[in-house]
Amino acid sequence: MYDFAIIGGGIVGLSTGMALSKRYPQARILVLEKESQWAFHQTGNNSGVIHSGIYYKPGSFKAKFCRDGRDSMVKFCQEYGIDHEVCGKVIVATDEQELPRLENLYQRGLENGIEVKRISPQEVKEIEPHVSCVGGIRVFSTGIVNYKQVCLKYAELIQQQGGELRLNTKVLKISPNGKHHVLETNQGNFETRFVINCAGLHSDRIAKLGGVQPQAKIVPFRGEYYELTPEKRYLVKTLIYPVPNPEFPFLGVHFTKMIDGTVHAGPNAVLSLKREGYTKTDFDLKDFAEVMTYPGFWKLAAKHADEGIQEIIRSFSKAAFTRSLQKLIPEVQAEDLVPTHAGVRAQALMDDGKLVDDFYIVPGNNSIHVCNAPSPAATSSLEIGKAIAAQIAQHSDMPAVVS
């Protein structure tokens, strides 16, 4: 009998396991992951950015968790010798019409308690010599890291505390057994007092297995990236972002220096035809049918039809993708870009077509279901884990050690 069973071995599941092992050192903790390695999906295919929190609505979970999570993530990396760099980033307006939005973003940064500075085009060029813009913001606290390395350390710390980690273990059914749950998997059954669902791209399905009906469905969006060729990496020193369109839920294509020295450009955002569909040809009939028959998707598609069409064009046209990047760095040419890995974002979508913009955690019977944990979940993972452990304390009579 386990005290806590966590479904999902991405960064949120592992951070939750680590937080529980600290809060309940005597507890039997189990982490189940269906893949052969940790951080296989969203965590292992993200941009590796330690976000500052500038974009998020003041007072939201995203804003608080990201601001606090950025500090705790940097401290964690320092403590355990994980490669990282607090390099900062610039957000730039490429035409005069974007300047009011840039100013709004600057004010939001101040409201969120982030160190930001307005900078002129000349000051932008001192940081990023190849950028063309009419104004910018410097965000000092943004950093980069390899989140797979972070996850491996989380897993190691869980094991040191006595937790049990199981890869290649897929949950097929969740059955009640009195006050407990029986998790039926491809590797046998596991009984637990409490279930924590951190299944990412499949979190809504796992919630339903546990008898919970979340008021949102996961719709997968693929983000496709190019990488600058080695001889063109000099074009980017840190991270370069455009001013986001507040009406569109994605940030737009940008340049990201990775912790290994490579430079990624992207992503666009297109509907994935499979929840774990990392290429254009990946297709799953069940996943596709769920989206196509979901009214919320069509309401979202109608609202953002123009932007959606542009994203699809960028997906199939390298020339169009390159033109988007040239708004930031005019020198970039198509031959400077080579395709690299894509990521798939698990985006929770409501029936009315509204995207769930914040973290969405649904309580159940002796269970908690993390049904939306988009970016900046990796940055915020330590804070999310602690928050979930604190929520569980309201439902558990186990003795806790609270630092």
C-alpha positions as CSV (number, residue, x, y, z in Angstrom):
1,M,0.0,0.0,0.0
2,Y,1.4,3.4,-1.0
3,D,0.4,6.6,0.6
4,F,0.8,8.7,-2.6
5,A,0.9,7.6,-6.2
6,I,1.8,10.2,-8.8
7,I,0.9,9.5,-12.4
8,G,3.3,11.2,-14.8
9,G,7.0,11.5,-14.8
10,G,7.4,15.0,-16.2
11,I,8.7,17.9,-14.3
12,V,5.5,18.6,-12.5
13,G,5.0,15.0,-11.4
14,L,8.6,14.7,-10.2
15,S,8.6,18.0,-8.4
16,T,5.4,17.0,-6.6
17,G,7.0,13.7,-5.6
18,M,10.0,15.6,-4.2
19,A,7.8,18.0,-2.3
20,L,5.7,15.2,-0.8
21,S,8.9,13.3,0.2
22,K,10.0,16.4,2.1
23,R,6.7,17.1,3.7
24,Y,5.9,13.5,4.5
25,P,9.3,11.8,5.1
26,Q,7.7,8.6,6.4
27,A,5.2,8.2,3.4
28,R,5.5,5.6,0.8
29,I,5.6,7.5,-2.5
30,L,5.2,6.0,-6.0
31,V,5.8,7.7,-9.3
32,L,4.5,6.0,-12.5
33,E,5.7,7.0,-16.0
34,K,4.5,5.2,-19.1
35,E,7.6,6.0,-21.1
36,S,11.1,4.6,-20.8
37,Q,12.6,7.8,-19.5
38,W,11.7,10.8,-17.4
39,A,10.7,14.1,-18.9
40,F,9.9,12.4,-22.2
41,H,7.2,14.7,-23.6
42,Q,6.5,18.4,-22.7
43,T,9.4,18.8,-20.3
44,G,11.9,17.2,-22.6
45,N,10.9,19.1,-25.7
46,N,10.5,22.7,-24.3
47,S,12.7,25.7,-24.9
48,G,14.7,25.4,-21.7
49,V,13.9,28.9,-20.6
50,I,13.7,30.0,-16.9
51,H,10.9,32.5,-17.4
52,S,10.7,35.8,-15.5
53,G,6.9,36.0,-15.3
54,I,6.5,39.2,-17.2
55,Y,3.6,38.0,-19.4
56,Y,1.2,36.8,-16.8
57,K,-1.8,38.5,-15.3
58,P,-0.9,40.1,-11.9
59,G,-2.2,38.0,-9.1
60,S,-2.6,34.8,-11.1
61,F,-1.1,31.5,-10.1
62,K,1.1,31.8,-13.2
63,A,2.5,35.1,-12.1
64,K,3.2,34.1,-8.5
65,F,4.5,30.6,-9.2
66,C,6.7,31.9,-12.1
67,R,8.3,34.7,-10.1
68,D,8.9,32.6,-7.1
69,G,9.7,29.5,-9.2
70,R,12.4,31.4,-11.1
71,D,14.2,32.2,-7.9
72,S,13.9,28.7,-6.5
73,M,14.9,27.1,-9.8
74,V,18.1,29.2,-10.0
75,K,18.9,28.3,-6.4
76,F,18.2,24.6,-7.0
77,C,20.6,24.6,-10.0
78,Q,23.2,26.4,-8.0
79,E,22.9,23.9,-5.1
80,Y,23.1,20.8,-7.3
81,G,25.6,22.0,-9.9
82,I,23.1,22.0,-12.9
83,D,24.2,24.0,-15.9
84,H,22.2,27.2,-16.2
85,E,22.7,30.8,-17.1
86,V,20.8,33.9,-16.1
87,C,21.4,35.7,-19.4
88,G,18.4,37.9,-19.5
89,K,16.3,38.6,-22.6
90,V,15.0,41.5,-24.8
91,I,11.4,42.0,-25.9
92,V,11.3,44.2,-28.9
93,A,8.8,46.2,-31.0
94,T,9.5,46.0,-34.7
95,D,7.1,48.7,-35.7
96,E,5.5,51.8,-34.1
97,Q,2.1,50.1,-33.7
98,E,3.6,47.7,-31.2
99,L,5.0,50.4,-28.9
100,P,1.8,50.7,-26.8
101,R,1.7,47.0,-26.3
102,L,5.4,47.1,-25.3
103,E,4.6,49.7,-22.7
104,N,1.7,47.7,-21.4
105,L,4.1,44.7,-21.0
106,Y,6.6,46.9,-19.2
107,Q,4.0,48.0,-16.8
108,R,2.9,44.4,-16.2
109,G,6.4,43.5,-15.4
110,L,6.6,46.2,-12.8
111,E,3.2,45.0,-11.3
112,N,4.6,41.5,-11.1
113,G,7.7,42.7,-9.2
114,I,10.2,41.9,-12.1
115,E,13.3,43.8,-12.8
116,V,12.6,45.4,-16.2
117,K,14.0,48.3,-18.1
118,R,12.9,50.3,-21.1
119,I,15.6,50.4,-23.7
120,S,16.1,52.3,-26.9
121,P,16.9,50.7,-30.3
122,Q,20.5,51.7,-29.7
123,E,20.6,50.1,-26.3
124,V,19.0,46.9,-27.8
125,K,21.8,46.8,-30.3
126,E,24.4,47.0,-27.5
127,I,22.9,43.7,-26.2
128,E,21.8,42.1,-29.5
129,P,23.7,43.8,-32.3
130,H,21.7,42.2,-35.1
131,V,18.2,43.0,-34.0
132,S,16.1,45.6,-35.8
133,C,13.5,47.4,-33.7
134,V,11.9,50.7,-32.7
135,G,12.0,50.0,-28.9
136,G,12.6,47.3,-26.4
137,I,12.4,46.0,-22.8
138,R,15.3,44.3,-21.1
139,V,14.2,41.5,-18.7
140,F,17.1,40.8,-16.4
141,S,16.0,37.6,-14.6
142,T,15.3,35.3,-17.6
143,G,17.6,32.3,-17.8
144,I,18.2,29.0,-19.6
145,V,18.7,25.5,-18.4
146,N,18.3,21.9,-19.5
147,Y,15.1,20.7,-17.7
148,K,15.8,17.1,-18.4
149,Q,18.8,17.4,-16.1
150,V,16.6,19.1,-13.5
151,C,14.2,16.2,-13.7
152,L,16.9,13.6,-13.3
153,K,18.0,15.4,-10.1
154,Y,14.4,15.5,-8.9
155,A,14.1,11.7,-9.5
156,E,17.3,11.1,-7.7
157,L,16.2,13.1,-4.6
158,I,12.9,11.2,-4.5
159,Q,14.7,7.9,-4.5
160,Q,17.1,9.1,-1.8
161,Q,14.1,9.8,0.4
162,G,12.8,6.3,-0.2
163,G,10.3,6.9,-3.0
164,E,9.7,4.3,-5.7
165,L,10.1,5.2,-9.3
166,R,8.7,3.1,-12.1
167,L,9.2,3.7,-15.8
168,N,7.4,1.8,-18.6
169,T,4.3,1.7,-16.4
170,K,1.1,2.9,-18.0
171,V,-2.1,3.4,-16.0
172,L,-5.0,1.7,-17.7
173,K,-7.7,1.9,-15.0
174,I,-8.3,3.5,-11.6
175,S,-10.7,1.6,-9.4
176,P,-12.0,2.6,-5.9
177,N,-11.3,0.2,-3.0
178,G,-13.0,1.7,0.0
179,K,-11.1,4.9,0.7
180,H,-8.2,3.8,-1.4
181,H,-7.5,3.5,-5.1
182,V,-6.2,0.6,-7.2
183,L,-4.2,1.6,-10.2
184,E,-4.3,-1.1,-12.8
185,T,-1.3,-0.8,-15.1
186,N,0.5,-2.8,-17.8
187,Q,3.0,-3.8,-15.0
188,G,0.4,-5.0,-12.4
189,N,-1.7,-3.3,-9.8
190,F,-0.8,-0.7,-7.2
191,E,-2.9,0.3,-4.3
192,T,-2.6,3.8,-2.9
193,R,-4.4,6.1,-0.4
194,F,-4.1,9.2,-2.6
195,V,-3.6,9.8,-6.4
196,I,-2.0,12.8,-7.9
197,N,-2.5,13.1,-11.7
198,C,0.3,14.9,-13.5
199,A,-0.2,13.2,-16.8
200,G,0.2,16.3,-19.0
201,L,-1.1,15.5,-22.5
202,H,-3.4,12.8,-21.0
203,S,-4.4,14.5,-17.8
204,D,-8.0,14.9,-18.7
205,R,-8.3,11.2,-19.6
206,I,-6.6,10.2,-16.3
207,A,-9.0,12.4,-14.4
208,K,-11.9,10.7,-16.0
209,L,-10.5,7.3,-15.1
210,G,-10.4,8.6,-11.5
211,G,-14.1,9.6,-11.6
212,V,-13.5,13.3,-12.1
213,Q,-15.0,15.3,-15.0
214,P,-12.8,18.3,-15.6
215,Q,-14.5,21.3,-17.2
216,A,-11.9,21.4,-20.0
217,K,-10.4,19.1,-22.7
218,I,-6.7,18.8,-23.6
219,V,-6.1,20.0,-27.1
220,P,-2.5,19.4,-28.4
221,F,-0.7,22.2,-30.2
222,R,2.7,21.4,-31.9
223,G,5.4,24.0,-31.7
224,E,7.9,23.6,-34.6
225,Y,11.4,25.0,-34.3
226,Y,14.4,25.6,-36.6
227,E,18.0,25.9,-35.4
228,L,20.6,28.3,-36.5
229,T,23.5,26.7,-38.3
230,P,26.7,26.8,-36.2
231,E,28.3,29.6,-38.3
232,K,25.2,31.8,-37.7
233,R,24.9,31.4,-33.9
234,Y,26.7,34.7,-33.5
235,L,23.5,36.5,-34.6
236,V,21.9,35.8,-31.1
237,K,23.6,36.5,-27.8
238,T,20.8,35.8,-25.4
239,L,17.0,35.5,-26.0
240,I,15.0,37.7,-28.4
241,Y,11.2,37.9,-28.2
242,P,8.7,39.9,-30.2
243,V,5.8,41.8,-28.5
244,P,3.1,39.2,-28.2
245,N,-0.4,39.8,-29.5
246,P,-2.6,39.8,-26.3
247,E,-5.5,38.4,-28.3
248,F,-3.5,35.3,-29.4
249,P,-2.6,32.7,-26.9
250,F,1.0,32.1,-28.1
251,L,4.1,34.3,-27.9
252,G,5.1,34.3,-31.6
253,V,8.4,33.1,-33.1
254,H,11.5,34.1,-31.2
255,F,15.2,33.3,-30.8
256,T,16.4,31.3,-27.8
257,K,20.0,30.6,-26.9
258,M,20.1,27.1,-25.4
259,I,22.3,26.0,-22.5
260,D,24.3,23.8,-24.9
261,G,25.2,26.8,-27.1
262,T,22.8,26.1,-29.9
263,V,20.2,28.7,-31.0
264,H,16.6,27.7,-31.6
265,A,14.2,29.8,-33.6
266,G,10.4,29.4,-33.2
267,P,8.0,28.0,-32.4
268,N,4.9,28.4,-34.5
269,A,1.8,26.8,-33.1
270,V,-0.4,24.4,-35.1
271,L,-2.9,21.8,-34.1
272,S,-1.3,18.4,-33.6
273,L,-3.3,15.5,-35.1
274,K,-2.1,13.3,-32.2
275,R,-1.6,14.1,-28.6
276,E,2.0,13.0,-28.8
277,G,2.4,14.1,-32.5
278,Y,5.9,15.6,-32.9
279,T,5.9,15.5,-36.7
280,K,3.4,16.7,-39.4
281,T,2.6,13.1,-40.3
282,D,1.8,11.8,-36.8
283,F,-1.9,10.9,-36.6
284,D,-4.1,9.2,-34.1
285,L,-7.8,8.7,-35.1
286,K,-9.1,8.8,-31.5
287,D,-7.1,12.0,-30.7
288,F,-8.1,13.7,-33.9
289,A,-11.8,12.7,-33.6
290,E,-11.9,14.1,-30.0
291,V,-10.7,17.5,-31.2
292,M,-12.9,17.6,-34.3
293,T,-16.1,16.8,-32.4
294,Y,-15.3,19.2,-29.5
295,P,-17.4,22.4,-29.8
296,G,-14.8,24.4,-27.9
297,F,-12.2,23.8,-30.6
298,W,-14.3,25.2,-33.4
299,K,-15.2,28.3,-31.3
300,L,-11.5,28.8,-30.7
301,A,-10.6,28.3,-34.4
302,A,-13.3,30.8,-35.5
303,K,-12.0,33.4,-33.1
304,H,-8.4,33.1,-34.2
305,A,-8.9,32.0,-37.9
306,D,-6.5,34.6,-39.4
307,E,-3.7,33.9,-36.9
308,G,-4.3,30.1,-37.2
309,I,-3.9,30.3,-41.0
310,Q,-0.7,32.1,-40.7
311,E,0.6,29.5,-38.3
312,I,-0.3,26.7,-40.7
313,I,1.5,28.6,-43.6
314,R,4.6,28.9,-41.4
315,S,4.4,25.2,-40.7
316,F,4.6,24.3,-44.4
317,S,6.6,27.2,-45.8
318,K,10.2,27.7,-44.6
319,A,10.2,31.0,-46.5
320,A,7.2,32.3,-44.5
321,F,8.8,31.1,-41.2
322,T,12.0,32.9,-42.2
323,R,10.2,36.1,-43.0
324,S,8.7,36.1,-39.5
325,L,12.2,35.7,-38.0
326,Q,13.5,38.5,-40.3
327,K,11.3,41.0,-38.5
328,L,13.6,40.5,-35.5
329,I,16.9,39.8,-37.3
330,P,16.9,40.9,-40.9
331,E,20.2,39.1,-41.7
332,V,18.7,35.6,-41.1
333,Q,18.3,33.7,-44.4
334,A,16.5,30.4,-45.1
335,E,19.8,28.6,-45.6
336,D,20.8,29.6,-42.0
337,L,18.0,27.5,-40.6
338,V,17.8,23.7,-40.1
339,P,14.8,21.9,-38.7
340,T,15.1,20.7,-35.1
341,H,12.8,18.9,-32.6
342,A,9.3,20.0,-32.1
343,G,7.3,20.1,-28.9
344,V,3.6,19.5,-28.1
345,R,1.8,21.7,-25.7
346,A,-1.1,20.3,-23.7
347,Q,-3.5,23.1,-23.7
348,A,-6.8,22.9,-21.7
349,L,-9.7,24.3,-23.6
350,M,-13.2,25.0,-22.3
351,D,-16.5,24.2,-24.0
352,D,-17.0,27.9,-24.8
353,G,-13.8,28.0,-26.8
354,K,-11.8,29.9,-24.1
355,L,-8.3,28.6,-23.3
356,V,-7.6,27.9,-19.7
357,D,-5.1,30.6,-19.1
358,D,-3.9,29.6,-15.6
359,F,-2.9,26.4,-13.9
360,Y,-6.0,24.3,-13.5
361,I,-6.0,21.8,-10.6
362,V,-9.1,19.8,-9.9
363,P,-9.7,17.9,-6.6
364,G,-11.3,14.5,-6.6
365,N,-12.0,11.7,-4.1
366,N,-8.7,11.3,-2.4
367,S,-7.1,12.7,-5.5
368,I,-5.8,15.8,-7.2
369,H,-5.7,16.3,-10.9
370,V,-3.4,18.8,-12.6
371,C,-5.4,19.4,-15.8
372,N,-3.6,22.4,-17.1
373,A,0.1,23.1,-16.5
374,P,1.4,25.0,-19.5
375,S,4.4,27.2,-19.7
376,P,5.8,28.4,-17.3
377,A,5.2,25.1,-15.5
378,A,8.9,24.0,-15.8
379,T,10.1,27.3,-14.3
380,S,7.5,27.1,-11.6
381,S,7.8,23.3,-11.0
382,L,9.3,23.6,-7.4
383,E,6.5,26.0,-6.4
384,I,3.8,23.9,-8.1
385,G,5.0,20.8,-6.3
386,K,5.0,22.6,-2.9
387,A,1.5,24.0,-3.6
388,I,0.1,20.5,-4.5
389,A,1.7,19.0,-1.4
390,A,0.1,21.8,0.7
391,Q,-3.4,21.1,-0.9
392,I,-3.0,17.4,-0.2
393,A,-2.4,18.2,3.5
394,Q,-6.0,19.3,3.6
395,H,-7.1,15.8,2.7
396,S,-4.5,13.7,4.5
397,D,-4.1,12.8,8.2
398,M,-0.5,11.8,7.7
399,P,2.0,13.7,10.0
400,A,3.8,16.3,8.0
401,V,7.2,18.0,8.5
402,V,6.7,21.7,7.3
403,S,9.9,23.7,7.0
